[in-house]
Amino acid sequence: MHALVVGGGIAGTTTAIALAKAGIDATVHEAHDRDSEGVGGWLTLASNGIDALATLGLGAEVTAHGHPTRTMRLSNHTGRVLAEFPMAPERPDGLKVHTVRRCDLHRVLRAAATARAIPVRFGKRLVDATPRPGGGVIARFADGDHVEADLLVGADGLRSAVRTIIDPAAPAARYTGLLNTGGYATGATLPPRFRADPGVIEFCFGRNCFLGYTLAPDSSIWWFANPAARQKLGRAELAAISEDDWRRRLHALFAGDELPAATLVDGSAHIFAGWNTYDFPTVRTWHRDDMIIVGDAAHAASPASGQGASMAIEDAVTLARCLRDSTSVPAAFAGYESLRRARVEKVVEQGRRNGTGKTAGPIARVIRDRVIMPMVASRAARTGASPSEWLFGHHIDWETPVRATPRP
């Protein structure tokens, strides 16, 4: 069996690696003409995502980069701490949430794909795919190339071409009302009240913009900001915002807040090019014929969920197990969906709820600070963590044959 994987990001590369472990040949086709070396910001890789990477023998390789993140601390625009609790419940295997640069995660995955002799072809933008007589898929690319495979996996992200080929009526991603930018501040000295402690990620509800930051082992401070924007910006509009423009905007957004945003902005040599943030409430059709979608193409979660990369990695391992253990590709796809849909849609909804508080108005801020956050802190004190075990405690047992039953 040979699989064609469309998309060379986290979801696509991990899927190809997982398929190789299941004994299925795969070739990755990436639309961009080069890899993502040095591209992108940083992310939190949840313990359940690291568990799935460990199944592929990559858990320790990934966590050799970045740093473990044990605690989240939430503050309002005055710098008052609203709540503090563990990022995730303790797991028997000791896995923890880990903060890592996206480029480092990509580098580990690319090296693993190379070590497994998985071909990655760049400059291959998919334009169409049709069933092959007798089974399989014929994929057509913008450069005129035609590729045949026994199955096609769309790991091509929010603007997935494969999703639209499978279902021309598939929904577009839902804009969350937030932009995203950030940077790496070096040599920045924060006031004691805004100390960045090792293993802690700080989340700050500014009046006009949300701020997050964490201390890296090299003493740099990794940060991001989420400016609210009623309308999403087009690619040209985003590209037109220079780093100096972002600096001015962020200074203005945080003016009057007692937060260290200005220090972080001024201490960063570069500011990430901004992007819109999205999620999917639901994607009705994940597969048709011998084509299927995974990762953000099927179920993008808001960055506020902290689970986007982890869900994509879980998808990859689960799909490979289903293909390994099923009697046909359609049966494998159906089994995969039964195992994944309820869980990922629950994550998407949780991310949507987490993101709404970032844009609170004056009245909503008072309710958040005086009612909601004290309740969250109280619950965390009782249970030992704010997230539920179902999310971070998820484990994929590679050795156990798949029995496709819904599991949240």
Secondary structure, 3 states (H helix, E strand, C coil): CEEEEECCCHHHHHHHHHHHHCCCEEEEECCCCCCCCCCCCEEEECHHHHHHHHHCCCHHHHHCCCEECCEEEEEECCCCEEEEEECCCCCCCCCCCEEEEHHHHHHHHHHHHHHCCCCEECCCCEEEEEECCCCCEEEEECCCCEEEECEEEECCCCCCHHHHHHCCCCCCCEEEEEEEEEEEECCCCCCHHHCCCECEEEEEECCCEEEEEEECCCCCEEEEEEEECCCCCCHHHHHCCCHHHHHHHHHHHHCCCCCCHHHHHHCEEEECCCEEEEECCCCCCCEECCEEECCHHHHCCCHHHCCHHHHHHHHHHHHHHHHHHCCCHHHHHHHHHHHHHHHHHHHHHHHHHHHHHHHCCHHHHHHHHHHHHHHHHHHHHHHCCCCCHHHHCCCCCCCCCCCCCCCC
